[in-house]
């Protein structure tokens, strides 16, 4: 069967980003309508930081499950983990992948809350074999959680590779690769500086 790539991004984060962006635009519009351009120059940067910061924290992060690797995009750094280098898939606090001596948590795939067990249905427990620990599964493995949904897809393909003897965690090409999001960091820092400058104008 041909591998089907999938990307996991929480719906809550996207909704929150839209709401905060609309509020920020409304705030800017308020300054413009009232003709308070001095207030716009002084405080409009805070609205920009609010909208952009929310996007960086809650819209951009995600977990992309590809045929060649798993990509974990966090707010300020991304990791690409080749399948053959993944050693452990955990969901205690969030989706966590261990590879190359590193533990990489996915900002976009947090584990469920303490109320998760109360909302579980039978279908939410149909997880892969390696998700079972001592005969049971963690709340973060349930399929109705962000961590569990992503972990289940990753585990099923990882188990196939493991059973076929294709895991090579010590191979140089199997090591995780990190990319720092310099642009996002620069914009956030720039907006923060402009916010502070506006306060002292």
N, CA, C and O of each residue as an XYZ file, in Angstrom:
804
protein
N       0.840     -1.201      0.000
C       0.000      0.000      0.000
C       0.878      1.255      0.000
O       1.861      1.331      0.737
N       0.524      2.218     -0.814
C       1.292      3.452     -0.922
C       1.145      4.280      0.355
O       0.041      4.435      0.877
N       2.266      4.810      0.854
C       2.241      5.580      2.094
C       1.472      6.879      1.892
O       1.656      7.572      0.891
N       0.622      7.198      2.836
C      -0.180      8.418      2.770
C       0.355      9.453      3.754
O       0.158      9.296      4.959
N       1.018     10.497      3.286
C       1.503     11.540      4.209
C       0.336     12.218      4.917
O      -0.766     12.311      4.377
N       0.594     12.686      6.125
C      -0.445     13.369      6.896
C       0.221     14.415      7.780
O       1.346     14.226      8.242
N      -0.478     15.514      8.009
C       0.019     16.593      8.862
C      -0.972     16.799      9.999
O      -2.179     16.894      9.776
N      -0.454     16.865     11.211
C      -1.288     17.079     12.389
C      -1.080     18.498     12.918
O       0.037     18.895     13.250
N      -2.176     19.252     12.988
C      -2.177     20.586     13.592
C      -3.463     20.719     14.399
O      -4.547     20.500     13.859
N      -3.367     21.073     15.680
C      -4.569     21.158     16.509
C      -5.545     22.218     15.989
O      -5.137     23.320     15.620
N      -6.808     21.881     15.966
C      -7.841     22.831     15.541
C      -7.911     24.020     16.501
O      -8.124     25.155     16.077
N      -7.732     23.753     17.790
C      -7.801     24.838     18.777
C      -6.802     25.938     18.457
O      -7.135     27.120     18.545
N      -5.581     25.567     18.087
C      -4.554     26.562     17.796
C      -4.907     27.420     16.602
O      -4.637     28.621     16.597
N      -5.505     26.822     15.597
C      -5.881     27.591     14.407
C      -7.033     28.545     14.714
O      -7.041     29.688     14.256
N      -7.999     28.071     15.485
C      -9.126     28.934     15.861
C      -8.634     30.094     16.719
O      -9.032     31.241     16.514
N      -7.765     29.785     17.683
C      -7.235     30.838     18.555
C      -6.473     31.885     17.749
O      -6.592     33.080     18.017
N      -5.699     31.450     16.774
C      -4.939     32.389     15.947
C      -5.864     33.309     15.165
O      -5.624     34.513     15.079
N      -6.925     32.739     14.592
C      -7.878     33.557     13.846
C      -8.538     34.580     14.759
O      -8.670     35.747     14.392
N      -8.955     34.150     15.950
C      -9.611     35.057     16.892
C      -8.679     36.194     17.293
O      -9.084     37.357     17.295
N      -7.428     35.865     17.633
C      -6.481     36.892     18.065
C      -6.133     37.843     16.924
O      -5.938     39.037     17.148
N      -6.056     37.320     15.710
C      -5.773     38.181     14.560
C      -6.920     39.144     14.292
O      -6.699     40.318     13.994
N      -8.141     38.644     14.398
C      -9.312     39.508     14.213
C      -9.342     40.596     15.281
O      -9.634     41.753     14.976
N      -9.046     40.240     16.520
C      -9.019     41.233     17.600
C      -7.933     42.277     17.355
O      -8.137     43.466     17.600
N      -6.773     41.820     16.867
C      -5.689     42.761     16.597
C      -6.069     43.723     15.473
O      -5.811     44.922     15.571
N      -6.675     43.208     14.416
C      -7.106     44.068     13.312
C      -8.179     45.040     13.772
O      -8.207     46.193     13.342
N      -9.067     44.568     14.652
C     -10.098     45.462     15.186
C      -9.475     46.580     16.004
O      -9.922     47.725     15.952
N      -8.439     46.239     16.758
C      -7.743     47.261     17.539
C      -7.078     48.297     16.660
O      -7.169     49.497     16.922
N      -6.403     47.830     15.609
C      -5.781     48.769     14.659
C      -6.847     49.634     13.994
O      -6.674     50.842     13.828
N      -7.958     48.991     13.615
C      -9.050     49.752     13.005
C      -9.612     50.804     13.936
O     -10.002     51.887     13.499
N      -9.655     50.487     15.224
C     -10.143     51.467     16.196
C      -9.269     52.709     16.251
O      -9.777     53.828     16.316
N      -7.961     52.516     16.226
C      -7.047     53.662     16.219
C      -7.242     54.502     14.966
O      -7.251     55.731     15.024
N      -7.399     53.826     13.835
C      -7.539     54.550     12.555
C      -8.861     55.310     12.506
O      -8.885     56.474     12.109
N      -9.952     54.677     12.899
C     -11.283     55.309     12.846
C     -11.350     56.537     13.741
O     -11.950     57.551     13.383
N     -10.731     56.435     14.902
C     -10.766     57.565     15.833
C      -9.696     58.603     15.532
O      -9.641     59.649     16.178
N      -8.851     58.316     14.558
C      -7.800     59.267     14.205
C      -6.674     59.329     15.212
O      -5.906     60.291     15.219
N      -6.560     58.322     16.067
C      -5.515     58.308     17.085
C      -4.254     57.657     16.514
O      -3.904     56.531     16.868
N      -3.590     58.378     15.638
C      -2.415     57.809     14.986
C      -1.218     57.752     15.934
O      -0.342     56.901     15.783
N      -1.184     58.646     16.893
C      -0.112     58.561     17.883
C      -0.255     57.288     18.706
O       0.729     56.604     18.987
N      -1.503     56.976     19.092
C      -1.732     55.730     19.826
C      -1.408     54.511     18.977
O      -0.913     53.504     19.483
N      -1.692     54.611     17.678
C      -1.392     53.498     16.777
C       0.109     53.250     16.720
O       0.560     52.105     16.769
N       0.886     54.342     16.616
C       2.340     54.200     16.551
C       2.894     53.664     17.863
O       3.843     52.879     17.869
N       2.304     54.088     18.967
C       2.825     53.687     20.276
C       2.399     52.282     20.672
O       3.192     51.523     21.230
N       1.146     51.934     20.385
C       0.613     50.674     20.909
C       0.219     49.653     19.834
O      -0.095     48.505     20.148
N       0.237     50.074     18.578
C      -0.140     49.139     17.520
C       0.800     47.948     17.425
O       0.399     46.861     17.007
N       2.067     48.161     17.820
C       3.032     47.055     17.772
C       2.626     45.920     18.704
O       2.878     44.750     18.416
N       1.993     46.273     19.829
C       1.539     45.229     20.754
C       0.488     44.346     20.099
O       0.455     43.132     20.301
N      -0.369     44.982     19.310
C      -1.388     44.204     18.600
C      -0.748     43.296     17.555
O      -1.168     42.154     17.366
N       0.274     43.819     16.881
C       0.999     42.991     15.918
C       1.701     41.820     16.589
O       1.686     40.699     16.080
N       2.319     42.091     17.741
C       2.992     41.024     18.480
C       1.993     39.981     18.956
O       2.278     38.784     18.934
N       0.829     40.435     19.385
C      -0.209     39.511     19.840
C      -0.640     38.572     18.712
O      -0.736     37.360     18.904
N      -0.898     39.147     17.534
C      -1.360     38.340     16.412
C      -0.253     37.429     15.885
O      -0.472     36.235     15.681
N       0.931     37.991     15.667
C       2.010     37.190     15.104
C       2.512     36.151     16.101
O       2.814     35.015     15.733
N       2.598     36.554     17.369
C       3.037     35.610     18.393
C       2.099     34.424     18.509
O       2.544     33.288     18.675
N       0.802     34.683     18.422
C      -0.162     33.592     18.470
C       0.005     32.667     17.273
O      -0.093     31.448     17.410
N       0.255     33.240     16.099
C       0.463     32.420     14.905
C       1.698     31.535     15.054
O       1.671     30.357     14.697
N       2.776     32.107     15.582
C       4.014     31.340     15.758
C       3.812     30.206     16.760
O       4.323     29.102     16.574
N       3.067     30.489     17.818
C       2.894     29.490     18.871
C       1.836     28.439     18.556
O       1.953     27.288     18.978
N       0.798     28.838     17.810
C      -0.346     27.934     17.688
C      -0.771     27.609     16.255
O      -1.497     26.636     16.051
N      -0.345     28.390     15.253
C      -0.742     28.096     13.880
C       0.353     27.321     13.140
O       0.069     26.320     12.482
N       1.591     27.779     13.249
C       2.672     27.185     12.479
C       3.116     25.803     12.968
O       3.449     24.960     12.135
N       3.137     25.530     14.279
C       3.602     24.205     14.722
C       2.743     23.061     14.178
O       1.538     23.206     13.977
N       3.390     21.935     13.948
C       2.672     20.768     13.450
C       3.587     19.560     13.427
O       4.791     19.665     13.664
N       3.001     18.422     13.140
C       3.750     17.171     12.979
C       3.422     16.624     11.599
O       2.279     16.253     11.328
N       4.415     16.573     10.734
C       4.227     16.070      9.372
C       4.813     14.668      9.285
O       6.011     14.470      9.488
N       3.960     13.702      8.983
C       4.398     12.310      8.844
C       4.553     12.027      7.356
O       3.572     11.904      6.623
N       5.807     11.928      6.929
C       6.115     11.718      5.512
C       6.683     10.324      5.291
O       6.978      9.598      6.240
N       6.828      9.970      4.042
C       7.334      8.632      3.729
C       8.790      8.473      4.117
O       9.218      7.371      4.461
N       9.563      9.554      4.069
C      10.982      9.463      4.362
C      11.341      9.837      5.786
O      12.414      9.474      6.269
N      10.456     10.560      6.470
C      10.804     11.051      7.804
C       9.574     11.613      8.499
O       8.512     11.784      7.901
N       9.756     11.894      9.779
C       8.757     12.629     10.553
C       9.343     14.008     10.832
O      10.466     14.126     11.324
N       8.581     15.043     10.518
C       9.034     16.407     10.788
C       8.214     16.995     11.929
O       6.985     17.045     11.872
N       8.911     17.433     12.952
C       8.272     18.072     14.100
C       8.600     19.551     14.041
O       9.750     19.949     14.227
N       7.592     20.359     13.784
C       7.797     21.807     13.732
C       7.291     22.415     15.031
O       6.095     22.371     15.318
N       8.195     22.981     15.810
C       7.853     23.697     17.029
C       7.945     25.198     16.759
O       8.363     25.585     15.667
N       7.578     26.045     17.693
C       7.539     27.483     17.387
C       8.836     28.066     16.832
O       8.797     28.858     15.890
N       9.978     27.692     17.396
C      11.220     28.335     16.987
C      12.263     27.369     16.436
O      13.373     27.785     16.105
N      11.929     26.106     16.336
C      12.873     25.135     15.796
C      12.089     23.961     15.211
O      11.022     23.602     15.709
N      12.637     23.371     14.147
C      12.043     22.184     13.547
C      13.052     21.044     13.574
O      14.263     21.257     13.520
N      12.523     19.839     13.658
C      13.354     18.636     13.627
C      12.847     17.713     12.519
O      11.642     17.511     12.369
N      13.764     17.167     11.761
C      13.441     16.128     10.789
C      14.068     14.835     11.287
O      15.283     14.752     11.465
N      13.229     13.825     11.512
C      13.693     12.554     12.063
C      13.471     11.447     11.037
O      12.333     11.024     10.837
N      14.526     10.969     10.384
C      14.382      9.837      9.475
C      13.813      8.631     10.215
O      14.136      8.393     11.379
N      12.969      7.880      9.529
C      12.300      6.744     10.169
C      13.285      5.778     10.809
O      13.068      5.315     11.929
N      14.375      5.470     10.095
C      15.281      4.444     10.587
C      16.015      4.840     11.865
O      16.624      3.994     12.519
N      15.960      6.134     12.226
C      16.656      6.579     13.427
C      15.775      6.704     14.656
O      16.282      6.909     15.759
N      14.460      6.584     14.485
C      13.549      6.731     15.623
C      13.643      5.503     16.517
O      13.529      4.371     16.045
N      13.852      5.732     17.808
C      14.020      4.642     18.760
C      12.829      4.472     19.698
O      12.544      3.361     20.144
N      12.141      5.555     19.997
C      11.039      5.483     20.954
C       9.991      6.522     20.609
O      10.314      7.638     20.201
N       8.720      6.142     20.780
C       7.591      7.055     20.579
C       6.798      7.075     21.873
O       6.256      6.052     22.292
N       6.729      8.233     22.504
C       6.108      8.339     23.821
C       5.048      9.434     23.805
O       5.080     10.328     22.960
N       4.103      9.357     24.752
C       3.031     10.363     24.807
C       2.713     10.767     26.243
O       1.581     11.153     26.530
N       3.679     10.687     27.147
C       3.380     10.959     28.555
C       2.864     12.379     28.750
O       1.811     12.582     29.354
N       3.602     13.360     28.240
C       3.196     14.767     28.365
C       2.801     15.354     27.010
O       1.942     16.232     26.921
N       3.433     14.859     25.985
C       3.175     15.267     24.597
C       3.794     14.208     23.711
O       4.551     13.363     24.188
N       3.481     14.243     22.427
C       4.158     13.335     21.514
C       5.659     13.601     21.603
O       6.117     14.716     21.355
N       6.412     12.571     21.957
C       7.851     12.696     22.129
C       8.541     11.591     21.352
O       8.217     10.414     21.512
N       9.487     11.967     20.512
C      10.250     11.016     19.719
C      11.698     11.034     20.201
O      12.298     12.093     20.382
N      12.236      9.851     20.402
C      13.643      9.759     20.800
C      14.458      9.232     19.643
O      14.141      8.196     19.059
N      15.508      9.955     19.319
C      16.393      9.565     18.219
C      17.730     10.257     18.397
O      17.785     11.413     18.815
N      18.804      9.556     18.082
C      20.131     10.159     18.153
C      20.484     10.707     19.517
O      21.212     11.694     19.615
N      19.982     10.086     20.573
C      20.261     10.557     21.928
C      19.480     11.786     22.339
O      19.764     12.371     23.384
N      18.512     12.189     21.552
C      17.709     13.374     21.849
C      16.253     12.987     22.051
O      15.756     12.034     21.450
N      15.579     13.747     22.910
C      14.141     13.596     23.108
C      13.467     14.838     22.544
O      13.679     15.946     23.036
N      12.665     14.651     21.521
C      12.079     15.775     20.797
C      10.578     15.770     21.033
O       9.876     14.852     20.609
N      10.090     16.800     21.711
C       8.664     16.919     21.995
C       7.985     17.764     20.937
O       8.552     18.738     20.441
N       6.765     17.380     20.598
C       5.989     18.109     19.591
C       5.053     19.086     20.274
O       4.125     18.676     20.971
N       5.289     20.376     20.080
C       4.453     21.427     20.659
C       3.006     21.281     20.189
O       2.074     21.595     20.929
N       2.824     20.806     18.962
C       1.494     20.732     18.368
C       0.724     19.474     18.755
O      -0.424     19.304     18.344
N       1.340     18.590     19.543
C       0.657     17.338     19.887
C       0.750     17.064     21.380
O       1.401     16.106     21.795
N       0.100     17.901     22.197
C       0.115     17.655     23.641
C      -0.741     16.448     24.007
O      -1.663     16.076     23.280
N      -0.419     15.849     25.145
C      -1.224     14.733     25.638
C      -2.554     15.258     26.170
O      -2.704     16.456     26.409
N      -3.495     14.375     26.350
C      -4.796     14.768     26.870
C      -4.714     15.209     28.331
O      -3.708     14.989     29.004
N      -5.774     15.825     28.797
C      -5.843     16.263     30.183
C      -6.244     15.105     31.095
O      -6.448     13.985     30.627
N      -6.355     15.372     32.384
C      -6.744     14.320     33.318
C      -8.188     13.877     33.110
O      -8.618     12.850     33.634
N      -8.937     14.682     32.327
C     -10.327     14.319     32.048
C     -10.452     13.417     30.825
O     -11.539     12.920     30.529
N      -9.351     13.203     30.116
C      -9.406     12.409     28.890
C     -10.019     11.022     29.086
O     -10.850     10.619     28.272
N      -9.641     10.261     30.144
C     -10.232      8.927     30.298
C     -11.750      8.926     30.396
O     -12.388      7.920     30.086
N     -12.337     10.043     30.823
C     -13.787     10.101     30.979
C     -14.492     10.295     29.644
O     -15.707     10.122     29.556
N     -13.750     10.647     28.614
C     -14.363     10.921     27.306
C     -14.039      9.854     26.267
O     -14.397      9.991     25.097
N     -13.363      8.795     26.696
C     -12.917      7.797     25.743
C     -14.061      6.901     25.274
O     -14.912      6.488     26.061
N     -14.060      6.611     23.973
C     -14.942      5.605     23.408
C     -14.118      4.386     23.030
O     -12.889      4.417     23.085
N     -14.789      3.323     22.651
C     -14.067      2.092     22.313
C     -13.111      2.307     21.142
O     -12.009      1.758     21.133
N     -13.522      3.097     20.162
C     -12.662      3.332     18.996
C     -11.398      4.104     19.350
O     -10.385      3.982     18.662
N     -11.450      4.902     20.425
C     -10.291      5.693     20.820
C      -9.170      4.836     21.380
O      -8.048      5.316     21.548
N      -9.461      3.564     21.674
C      -8.466      2.686     22.288
C      -7.864      1.692     21.301
O      -7.070      0.833     21.685
N      -8.240      1.809     20.037
C      -7.723      0.886     19.024
C      -6.385      1.391     18.498
O      -6.267      1.846     17.360
N      -5.397      1.296     19.354
C      -4.072      1.843     19.045
C      -3.135      0.719     18.613
O      -3.477     -0.461     18.695
N      -1.967      1.103     18.160
C      -0.985      0.137     17.673
C      -0.413     -0.689     18.824
O      -0.555     -0.342     19.996
N       0.229     -1.779     18.456
C       0.747     -2.734     19.448
C       1.766     -2.109     20.398
O       1.736     -2.388     21.597
N       2.664     -1.272     19.887
C       3.727     -0.730     20.733
C       3.239      0.362     21.670
O       4.016      0.846     22.492
N       1.974      0.766     21.573
C       1.436      1.774     22.494
C       1.076      1.180     23.846
O       0.929      1.914     24.822
N       0.933     -0.132     23.917
C       0.537     -0.776     25.163
C       1.725     -0.919     26.103
O       2.766     -1.461     25.734
N       1.552     -0.426     27.319
C       2.577     -0.541     28.351
C       1.968     -1.331     29.503
O       0.988     -0.900     30.110
N       2.549     -2.482     29.798
C       2.051     -3.346     30.875
C       0.568     -3.655     30.687
O      -0.200     -3.696     31.648
N       0.183     -3.872     29.430
C      -1.180     -4.294     29.143
C      -2.194     -3.180     29.048
O      -3.374     -3.447     28.824
N      -1.772     -1.931     29.211
C      -2.711     -0.802     29.138
C      -2.089      0.310     28.311
O      -0.926      0.225     27.918
N      -2.872      1.361     28.045
C      -2.351      2.505     27.301
C      -2.470      3.754     28.155
O      -3.293      3.824     29.068
N      -1.645      4.730     27.849
C      -1.704      6.009     28.558
C      -2.826      6.860     27.982
O      -3.217      6.674     26.829
N      -3.352      7.799     28.780
C      -4.362      8.720     28.231
C      -3.869      9.453     26.990
O      -4.652      9.737     26.083
N      -2.567      9.763     26.944
C      -2.006     10.461     25.795
C      -1.937      9.628     24.533
O      -1.658     10.156     23.456
N      -2.192      8.313     24.652
C      -2.201      7.441     23.480
C      -3.580      7.326     22.854
O      -3.710      6.823     21.738
N      -4.612      7.784     23.556
C      -5.968      7.673     23.026
C      -6.086      8.439     21.709
O      -5.492      9.505     21.544
N      -6.848      7.891     20.789
C      -6.925      8.475     19.451
C      -7.679      9.790     19.400
O      -7.620     10.494     18.392
N      -8.397     10.139     20.480
C      -9.106     11.419     20.480
C      -8.256     12.541     21.065
O      -8.766     13.630     21.329
N      -6.962     12.287     21.270
C      -6.039     13.325     21.728
C      -5.082     13.679     20.592
O      -4.863     12.880     19.682
N      -4.516     14.882     20.654
C      -3.562     15.308     19.624
C      -2.342     14.393     19.607
O      -1.865     13.995     18.544
N      -1.839     14.062     20.803
C      -0.649     13.206     20.873
C      -0.955     11.800     20.387
O      -0.165     11.210     19.650
N      -2.095     11.259     20.795
C      -2.434      9.890     20.437
C      -2.689      9.702     18.957
O      -2.271      8.701     18.374
N      -3.375     10.660     18.342
C      -3.663     10.541     16.904
C      -2.372     10.534     16.090
O      -2.212      9.724     15.176
N      -1.450     11.442     16.425
C      -0.178     11.488     15.699
C       0.674     10.268     16.006
O       1.266      9.676     15.104
N       0.737      9.890     17.282
C       1.563      8.747     17.683
C       1.092      7.462     17.024
O       1.914      6.622     16.656
N      -0.207      7.294     16.870
C      -0.725      6.058     16.290
C      -0.279      5.890     14.835
O       0.120      4.800     14.425
N      -0.348      6.978     14.060
C       0.086      6.908     12.663
C       1.588      6.624     12.587
O       2.034      5.802     11.786
N       2.357      7.314     13.428
C       3.811      7.121     13.421
C       4.166      5.704     13.854
O       5.002      5.050     13.231
N       3.532      5.233     14.917
C       3.856      3.888     15.428
C       3.551      2.788     14.417
O       4.330      1.846     14.274
N       2.444      2.898     13.727
C       2.073      1.821     12.798
C       3.109      1.670     11.680
O       3.475      0.554     11.315
N       3.574      2.794     11.145
C       4.600      2.690     10.093
C       5.933      2.275     10.702
O       6.663      1.480     10.111
N       6.256      2.806     11.876
C       7.511      2.459     12.548
C       7.563      0.969     12.880
O       8.616      0.344     12.749
N       6.443      0.396     13.306
C       6.387     -1.037     13.609
C       6.638     -1.881     12.366
O       7.290     -2.922     12.443
N       6.125     -1.437     11.222
C       6.374     -2.159      9.972
C       7.864     -2.155      9.634
O       8.427     -3.179      9.244
N       8.492     -0.992      9.789
C       9.933     -0.903      9.517
C      10.727     -1.741     10.517
O      11.703     -2.396     10.149
N      10.308     -1.719     11.773
C      10.990     -2.519     12.798
C      10.892     -4.008     12.481
O      11.884     -4.733     12.557
N       9.696     -4.455     12.129
C       9.499     -5.877     11.836
C      10.256     -6.313     10.594
O      10.619     -7.482     10.458
N      10.496     -5.364      9.682
C      11.261     -5.677      8.467
C      12.768     -5.503      8.664
O      13.545     -5.697      7.729
N      13.179     -5.137      9.883
C      14.595     -4.969     10.184
C      15.229     -3.765      9.532
O      16.420     -3.783      9.221
N      14.445     -2.707      9.317
C      14.949     -1.535      8.600
C      15.361     -0.379      9.516
O      15.751      0.683      9.031
N      15.280     -0.575     10.822
C      15.688      0.488     11.750
C      17.200      0.446     11.935
O      17.771     -0.610     12.207
N      17.845      1.604     11.786
C      19.300      1.711     11.936
C      19.617      2.980     12.714
O      20.133      3.939     12.140
N      19.316      3.005     14.017
C      19.422      4.246     14.794
C      20.822      4.826     14.888
O      20.977      6.011     15.183
N      21.853      4.011     14.642
C      23.226      4.516     14.766
C      23.804      5.003     13.439
O      24.911      5.540     13.409
N      23.071      4.823     12.347
C      23.581      5.244     11.046
C      23.662      6.767     10.971
O      22.759      7.446     11.460
N      24.704      7.316     10.380
C      24.832      8.781     10.297
C      23.648      9.449      9.608
O      23.215     10.524     10.023
N      23.123      8.823      8.558
C      22.003      9.423      7.832
C      20.684      9.310      8.581
O      19.682      9.896      8.172
N      20.683      8.550      9.687
C      19.454      8.368     10.468
C      19.331      9.359     11.616
O      18.342      9.336     12.348
N      20.319     10.226     11.782
C      20.308     11.158     12.909
C      19.345     12.320     12.658
O      19.190     12.763     11.520
N      18.697     12.817     13.723
C      17.759     13.941     13.556
C      18.480     15.216     13.131
O      19.618     15.467     13.528
N      17.802     16.008     12.322
C      18.373     17.264     11.823
C      17.528     18.434     12.320
O      16.299     18.403     12.252
N      18.204     19.458     12.817
C      17.510     20.604     13.411
C      17.631     21.832     12.533
O      18.683     22.097     11.953
N      16.532     22.587     12.442
C      16.534     23.863     11.733
C      15.950     24.926     12.655
O      14.831     24.779     13.146
N      16.700     25.987     12.887
C      16.223     27.096     13.719
C      15.437     28.062     12.839
O      15.866     28.391     11.733
N      14.294     28.511     13.328
C      13.452     29.432     12.568
C      13.914     30.865     12.817
O      13.307     31.604     13.592
N      14.989     31.237     12.149
C      15.591     32.549     12.373
C      14.640     33.686     12.009
O      14.611     34.710     12.692
N      13.863     33.515     10.940
C      12.951     34.574     10.520
C      11.896     34.836     11.587
O      11.654     35.985     11.955
N      11.273     33.778     12.082
C      10.245     33.945     13.109
C      10.821     34.567     14.383
O      10.206     35.444     14.989
N      12.003     34.103     14.777
C      12.648     34.664     15.968
C      12.947     36.140     15.763
O      12.712     36.960     16.652
N      13.466     36.475     14.585
C      13.802     37.869     14.304
C      12.580     38.771     14.324
O      12.635     39.876     14.862
N      11.469     38.311     13.740
C      10.254     39.133     13.708
C       9.709     39.329     15.113
O       9.313     40.438     15.472
N       9.683     38.270     15.912
C       9.180     38.389     17.288
C      10.046     39.361     18.085
O       9.525     40.219     18.797
N      11.368     39.227     17.965
C      12.260     40.137     18.695
C      12.102     41.568     18.193
O      12.109     42.512     18.983
N      11.959     41.728     16.868
C      11.771     43.064     16.320
C      10.500     43.710     16.823
O      10.503     44.885     17.192
N       9.407     42.953     16.843
C       8.138     43.487     17.353
C       8.246     43.821     18.843
O       7.696     44.822     19.302
N       8.959     42.975     19.592
C       9.130     43.242     21.018
C       9.905     44.540     21.245
O       9.566     45.314     22.139
N      10.942     44.780     20.441
C      11.722     46.022     20.561
C      10.842     47.222     20.218
O      10.890     48.239     20.910
N      10.049     47.117     19.171
C       9.163     48.226     18.782
C       8.104     48.466     19.856
O       7.729     49.614     20.097
N       7.623     47.424     20.497
C       6.663     47.582     21.581
C       7.269     48.399     22.729
O       6.651     49.329     23.248
N       8.481     48.027     23.104
C       9.157     48.738     24.190
C       9.478     50.177     23.797
O       9.374     51.097     24.609
N       9.873     50.353     22.529
C      10.153     51.713     22.058
C       8.900     52.587     22.106
O       8.971     53.769     22.442
N       7.757     51.997     21.769
C       6.512     52.746     21.813
C       6.162     53.226     23.203
O       5.523     54.268     23.352
N       6.564     52.493     24.218
C       6.255     52.881     25.589
C       7.061     54.091     26.060
O       6.646     54.806     26.972
N       8.223     54.316     25.426
C       9.093     55.410     25.881
C       9.039     56.621     24.955
O       9.755     57.599     25.169
N       8.195     56.559     23.928
C       8.063     57.701     23.019
C       7.453     58.898     23.728
O       7.268     59.950     23.116
